[in-house]
């Protein structure tokens, strides 16, 4: 027994020592794919360099041209094999949530192969056949509306293969401010789904990541040309160092500074205004061989401040999981301090924190008294970040909280969005939110905009992205303005003498931000008549008339076809769980094939018919991704959340000693359970 007492004393000392060292820098942990129990990302483990190139993606370059409100973007990826054996490169990368991806080419030496769009399973089968036959080929698949996966097969030693994809999107101004966003990296997603038997669209989650600060040989370059048609002012990029030059007052060229060659660990965000605060609006008409399309953009009225704000109830849902640890959680604390600290005593509020589980400040909403506010802020400030990201149970619990009678409820969620259950979350909000509006705050340098924007859209609220702590006060102020005074409600659009078909959206939601009313559609016959937009603003009835005949008709504005189809696909697919055989799935597939678009059910496939690999089968290499700037190692599977890894090591040593001494003293064995990995 004396031996056991000594061991327990040693164990206590080791625990105290480990607690004292908990502020030490976070270590790197590795997780092999073969050991995965769930679809969890893992840290990259460098193998034998003779087995092939472990990081085949060498460069990504982006060229974007913004003409008016439409951005055309070309993304070039260069893959090289510096190893001694053929490889297949697999690269997961993000895209804009508004992107209509309509083209892909693969270049090998002098040969240029233009990809074809096919039904997803057919494209995958064609790719696997070409790979097995030794042909170089590329496959582009959409895993989420903002997450793509590129496979490039049979990259031979010494090869340099260039893949270029093209997409277009609409740039929507908000309060006169335009924003072009190019996402550069997919953040690590939490998943509790079993890896074995996982759906193909979810397997990308188990991707390797580089440790924070590790060298990334993949370079990044980006150039943007603004050709707005109106003088440009206030051009700025706060996320990256850039060089800005003007060809004339209405044309600006923006390029990354040389110091940003490794700047692919955070979203590139370019903001600009037009001279005089003007916003481009009006009607764009495209006449095609088979169909005609249009885009209507109308600036809503200016927000009018109300002296009397109706009583409100706020439900704050805060992500405190492992991926939020450090910088993102500190930004959340700053944001929530601004939001909660400004509540009135007549307001009601509640706070729900979630990670692997969830907890509430109270079982029902509390008055915004100083004492209750201090209690809420103290609870949030005490969080360090750790555990999984169980978003769905947290949303279900939030929806079940009793609603205060006579109060207008606003649900506010703050998260980085690093989950892979977006459709289920959208469906849950749609079914349970009722008359409340949902406001989604994306926190971090590379948030999951598909989730953030989708939650706000289906919740009839607005989405915000906070990338830095100093942005929190401004965005909190904007939120308060939006909640108190919607810009335009009850919006209706009527066509008079103009034959409109397939307008999207069929029902225009209330506008909280001062951004244009945006409607895509098709039209038949002559370009005549008018479009009438009506609604209710803070000043009373709103009415605006657009003369169709006064709008020029273009024959080369092909982007409108892609954009109409992309928005139609988003309308079909964003809010529901699509299951095989679902009518919506078949309609999305048809749209993708008809309009040559990448969708969840159509992919791009390019095959070089020359058999190039006559050696052994290519080794598959998953391109490791950099951790988004400011994201902790705790976002990646295999890192214990608490205690710290050094603590586990010392505890296991102490427990081993304790087990040995117990066997010596009693003859019985002490069972020691290994720690569970997680975020």
N, C-alpha and C positions, 0 to 999 in steps of 0.2 A: 504493500500500500504506500510505503514511503516513496517507491519509484514513481508511482502514479502521481503522487502529490508534487514531486519535483517536475514531472512532465507537464502537469497542469500549470505550475508556476511559469515554466518555460513558455508554454502556450500563451499565457496572459501577457508575458513580456513581449513575445513576438507580435501579438495583436496590437499592443500599444505602439510598438515600433512601426508597424505597418500603417497604423492610423496617422502617425506623425509624418509618414512619408507620402500620404495620399495626395499632397499637392505637387508631387513630382510630375515631370512631363509624361504624357500618355505613351505607353510602349506600342510597338507594332506586334500584331498577332496575325498568324496565318491560318487559313482554313482551306483545306483541300476540297475540291468539288466532290470527290468520292465520299467524303464524310458528311455531306449535307443531309440534314433531316427535313429541312424546309427550303423553299426557294429563297435563300439568303445570299446576298453578295458576299464576296470574300476578298481578302487581300492577295495581291499578285505575288506569286512565288516564282522567282526566276529559275528556269531549268537549265539543262545542259545546252550551251549555245550551239553545239554541233548538231543538235536535233532540229534546228531551224531558227528562223528569226522570231523572237518572242514578242516583238512589237512591230509588226509589218506596216502599220500606218505611219508614214513619214511626214506627211504634210496635208493640211486642209487650208484651202484658200476660198474666199467668198467674194463675189462681185455682185453688188446690188445696185439697181437703178430704180429710183423712185420718180415716176413721171406723174405729176398730179397727186392722186391718192392711191395709185396702184404701184406696188413694188414688184419688180421682176428680179429674181435671185438665182444665181448660178453657184453651186457648191462643188468644188473639185477636191477629190480625195486621191492621194498618191500612195500606192502600196508598193513596197519593195521587199524582196527576199534576200537578205544578206547572209543566210545560212547555207547549209550544204545539202538540204533536202527540200522537195516540193512541199508547199504548205497551202492550207485554206485559211484565209483571214476572216474573222467574224468581228464586226465592229458595230456597237450599239451607240447611237447618237441621237440628239434631240432635234426637233423641228418646231417651227412656229405653230401655234394652235390654229392659226388661220390659213395655213399654207395649203395651196392646191398644187400637189406635186404632179407634174404632167410630162416629164421627160427624163430619160436616163441613157447615157452612152458610155461605152467602155473602149478605151484605147490601149492597144498593145503594139508598141513600135509604130509602124505606119498604118496598121489596121484599125479602123474605127467601126465598132459594132453598136448599132442602135437597138436599144432594148424594146421589147414588146410587152404590153400589159396583158396579163392572163389571170384567170381565176386562181386564187391563192394556192390551192392544193395542186392544181395543174402546173403552176409555175415552179413550185417546190419540187415536184416529181421530175420536171424537165431539167432543173438544176442538178439534182442528185444523179440523174442519168448522165449528164454531160461531165460532171465531176468524176464519176466512175469510169467514163471512157477516156479520161485524160485530157479533156478539153478545158481551156480556160473559160470561165463563165462568171457572171455576177448576178446576184439576186437581191432585190430591194424589197423588204417587207415592212408593213406598218404594224407595230405591236400595240401602240396607242396612237391617238391622233397627233401626239407630240413626241412620240418615240419611234424611231426607225431602226431597222437592222440591215446592215450590208454584209453579204457573204461574197467573197471572191475566191474561187476555187482554182487550184493548179497554178499557183504562182511559183515559177521555177527559180532555182538559184540564179541570182543576178537579174531577175525580171524587175521591170518598172511598169506597173499597170495603173492607168489613170481612169477614174470613174467620175463622171459629172452628172449631177442631178439638177433639174430646173423646177422652180416653183414660183407661184405668184400669190400675192395677198393684198388686202386692202389696208391702208393706214388710216385709222379713224382718229381724228383729233378729239381731245377732251379739254374743254374750256380754252380753246384756241391753241393748245399744245399738241404737236404731233410727236409720235414715238415709234421709232423703228427698233424692233428687238430681234436679235439673232441669238438664240440659245446655243451654248457651246458644249455643254456636258450634261449627261443624265445623272442626277443624284441617286445614291443607293436607295433602293426601295425595300421597305419592310414587307415581309410576307410570312404568314403562318401556314401557307399551303404546303403540302408534302411535295417534295421534289419528284419522287417516283410517281409517274403517271400524270404529271402536270400537263396542262394544255400547252400546245406550241406557242400560243400568244403570251404565255407567262414565263416561259423558260429563260427569257433574256434577263430576268431579275437576278439570276445567279451568275453575275458577271464579276470578273476580278477588278479590283481597284488598286491604284498606287497609294502608298502611304503619303500622308501630307508631307510636303517638302521634297519628295523623291523626284529625281530628274525624269522628265518626260521628253523623249526624243522626237515626238510628233510636234511639228511647228504649226503655227496658226497665223493666218494673214487675212485681212478683210479690207475691202474698199467699198465705199458707198458714193453714188452720184445722185445728188438732189437736183431734179429738173422740174421745179414746181409750177412754172409759168407765172409766178408772182414773186416779188422780192422776198428773200429769206433773211431772217434775223434771229439772233439768240440761238445759234447752233452750238450744241455742247454735248459731250459724252463724259459722264461722271464715272463710268465703270472702267474705262481704259484710257491710256494715253493716246492721243490722236493728233494728226496733222490735218488742218483744215485750210482749204484754198478756194477762192471764188473765181470762176471764169467770167461771170457777170452777176448782177444783183440777184438773178433768179436761178443761178446754177452754182452749186457748191460741190466740192470733192472732199471726201473725208477718208483718211487712211490710217491704219494702225501705226503707231510709232514703232521703231525698231526694237525698243525695250519690251514690247508686248508679244514677242514671238512665242512665248509660253502662256499667253493670256486666255487659253481655252479651258479655264477652270471657273468661269463665271459668265453670266449673260452679258452680251454686248448690247448696250442701250443708248441709242442716239435720240436726242430730243431737239426739236426746233420749232420756231414760230414763223409765221408769215408777217410781213410788214403791216403795221396797223392792227394787228390781232385778227386779220381776216381769216376766214375759213372757207376752203373750197367747197362749194355746194352746187347742186343742180342735177340735171338728168343726162346720163351717158347712154347713148343708143348704139347698138352693134347690129348690123344687118349681115347675116350669113347666108350660105348656100341652102342650108336645110332649116335653120331656125334663127330667130332674132332674139337678142337678150338686151336687158337694160339694167342700170344701176341708178337708183334715186338716193341722193344725199341732200338732206335739208337740215339747216341749223335750227335747233329749237330756241325758244325764248330764253332770255337771261334769267337766272334764278333770282327770285324775289324773296328777301328775308321776311319772315313772319314774326311779329312781336309776340304772339302767343303760340307756344309749341304745345301740341296735345300731350297728355301724360303718356309716358312710354315705359315699357319693360324691356330690359336688355339681358340677354343670356349669353355670357362669354364662355366659349369653349376653347381651351388652351392646350396645345400639344406640348407635353413635357417629356417626350421620348428621347432615346439616345441620340438620334440624328439632330435634335435641337440643342444638344449640349454645347455650351460655350457661346460663340457669337450669335447664332440664331435665337437662342433662349434669352440672351441679354437684350437683343432687339425687341423680342416679344415683351419682356418686362417693361422696357421703356414705353412701348406702344400702349400696353394695358394700363400703365400708370397715368398716361395722358387721357386715355378713354374713360377709365373708371374714376379717376380723380376729378373729372369735370362734371360728374352726374349731380343732379339736383336732389334735394331731400324728397321732392315729390316723385322722383323716378323710382322704379323698382329694378332690381338687378339680382343676378346669381352668377356664380362661377363654377364651371366644371372643368377639372383637370384630367387629362387622359394620357396614358402611355400603354403599358401592358394591361392595365385596368383603369378605372376612372373613379373620381371622388368629387363630391359637390360641396360647395361652401355651406349650403343649407338645403333643406328638402323643399322649400318654396322660396320665391323671390323675396328679397329684403329691401326696405327703404334705403335710399342713398344718403343715409346719415353719415356724419364724419366718423363715428365709431365703426359702422359697418364697412365704410370705405377703407379705413385703416386695417381692419381685419382681413378684407379681401386682398389688399395689396401686400400685406405681410405673408399671406399664404402663397401668393404667386412668387414673391421675392425669395422664399425659402427653397424654391425648386432648383435642382442642379441638372436635371435631364438624365434619363436612363430608362431602359426597358424598351419593349416593342412599341409599335404604333397601331394599336387596335382602334381604328377610327370608327368602324361600323358599330361596335357596342356602345361607344361614347355617344354617337349620334342618336342611337335608339334610346339611350337613357335620357338624353337632352329632350327629345321629342315627347317623352313620357312625363316630363315635369309639368305640374299644373300651371295653367295660364291664368294670369290675373285678369279678372273681369274689368272691362272698361278701359284697359290699357292696350296700346298698340305695341305688339312684341317685335323686337328686332333680335335676330340670332347672329352673333359675331363669332367666327371661328378663326383662330390664328394657328398656322401650321406651315411647315415647309412642303407638305404634300407628298412626302416620300413613302407612298403606299401604292399598291397595285390593284386596288378594289374600286376604281373610279366608277364603273357602271352601277355597281351595287349602291354606292353612296348617292349617286344622282337619283336612282330609283327610290331610295329611302326618303330623301328630301322631298321628292315630288309627291310621294304618298302621304307623308305625315306633317308637312310644314304648315298646311292650311293657309291662313291669312297673314302669317308672319313673313317678313323679308329676311333673307340670309345675306350677310356681308362677309366675304371671305378675304382674309389677309394672308398673303403668301410672304413668309419670312425667310430671307436668305439670299445668297448670291446666284443661285441656280434652282429656283423653286419649280415644282411641278405645276406649270401654268394650266395644263389640261384640267387638273382637279380644281385648282383655285377658281378659274374662270367658269368651269362647268357648274360648280356648286353655286356660285353667284347667279349664273344664268337661270338655272332651274329653280333657284330660290327667289327669283325676281328681285335681286339686290344688285350690288356692284362688287367688283373685284379690285383689290389693291395689292401691290407688291412693294414690300419694304426691304431694301437691300442694305441700308446703312442705319446706324442708330440716329444720326442727325436728321433723317427723313421722318422719323416717327411723329414729332409734333405737327408737322405740316399735314401729313396724311391723316392723323387723328382729327385735325381741324376740318379737313375735307369730309371725313366721315360724318362728323356732327352736322355739317351743312346739308349733306345728302339726306340724312335721316329726318331732319326737321322740315326740309322743303324740297319735295320732288319738283323737277323742272316741268315735266309734262305727263299728264295721266289721261287715260281714256282715249288713246291715240287710234284714229281710224283713217284709212286711206281709200279714197273712192276714185275710180277711173271714169271719166266722162268723155265719150267719143273716142276712146283709145282702147283697143282690144288687148287686154292684159290677161295672161295665163300664168299659172304656177308661180304666184308671188311668194317670196320667202322674206320674213316670216309671215305666215298667214294671219297671225295676231301679233301686233307690235306691243311689247311689254312697256310698262311705265318707265320713263326716263328719270333717273336720279342725277346722273352726271350731265353736264352740259356738252353732250356729244351729239353728232348728227343723227337724225332718223335715217336708218339705212335699210333699203329694200331692194332685193334682186328679183328679177322676173323675166318672163318671155312675153313677146308681143307679136301680133299678127296684123297684116294689112298695112295701111298707111300710117305714117308717124304724124298723127294729128290728134286733136282733142286736148284734154288737160287732166292732171292728177291733182286731187284736192286732199290736203292733210288737215285734219281737225283734231282737237283735244282740249284739255283744260290746263292752264298754266297758273302760276301764283297770282297773276293779274286778272284771270278770268278766262273766257273762251279764246281758243287759239285757232286760226285758220290761215293756211298758206296754199297758194295756187301755183302750179307749174304748167306753163304753156309747152306742150309737147312739140308742136310745130316749130317753135323757136330753138329747139335743141338740134344741133347737127347730128347727122347719121354717119357713123364710121363703118368701114368695111374691114379694117385691119386691127380692130380692138379685140383680138381673140381671147384676151385674158378674161373678159366678161363671161364667156361660156364656161371656162374652168371654175370661176368664182361662184357662178350660180350653182353648178353641180356640187362644189365643195360645201356650200352652205346647205344645200338640200341633203347631202349625206350627213352633215353634222346634225341637222334637224331629225333625221331618222335614227341616228345611232348614238347620240350623246346620252340619252336619258333612260335607256332600257338595257337590260341584260339580253344581248342577242344570242339566241341559241340556234344551232344548226337546223335548217328547215324553216326558220322563222321567215315570214313574208318580207319583213324589213331587211333581213339579210340578203334575200334574193334581189330586192330592189336596189340595195347598195351595190351589190355585185354588178348589176346591169348598168348602173350609172358609171361605175369605174371603168367598165369595158367600153361603154359608149363614148365617154369623154376622155379616155386615156389617162385615168387618174389612179394614183396610189390610194387604196382604202384598206380597211381591215380585212377585206375579202378579195382584193385584187392586188397583184404584185407585178413588179417589173423584172423581166428575165432577159439577159443578154448572153449569147453563147458564141464563142469563136469556134467555127466548125473544124479548125485545124487541130488534130490530135497532137498535143505538145508534150504531155507527160507520159512517157513510156517506162518510167521508173516505178518505184514503190508508191502505194497510195499516199496522197497528200496528208500531212499531219494537220489537224485542226488547231488553230491558235486563236483564242479570244483576246482581242486587243484590250489591255487593261486601261481603265479610265482614271483620270485624276479626280481626287476628291474635290467637290466644289469648294471654293474659297470660303473659309470660316466654318466648314463642317468638321465635326470631331470624328476621331476614329471609332467612337461609339455608335456611329451610323452603320458600321459594317458588321456582319455576322461573325461570331467567334470572339467578340470582345465582351468580357463580363462587365456588367454595369456597376455593380457594387457587391463586394469590395473591389478595389483596383487589382489588376493582374499581379502586381508584386505581392499584394496581400494574399491572394490565392496561393501563390508559390510558397510563402512562408507558413501559411496555415496548413498546407498539405504536408510540409516537412514536419511541422509540430504534431499533426495528427498521426503521421506515420510513427514518430517516436512514441506517442501516446499508445498507439496500437501495439507496438512491440513490448512496451513495459506492461501493458495489461495482459498480454499473453504470458509474459514471464511470471506475473503475479497470480493470475487466475486460471490460465490455460484456455481462456476464451478469447475469440478473435473479435476485434473492433471493426465493424463495417464502415467504410468510408465511401460516400457517394461522390463522384466527380462533379465539379460545377457545370451548370448548363451554360452553353454559349448563347449569345443573343445581343440585342442592342440595348 
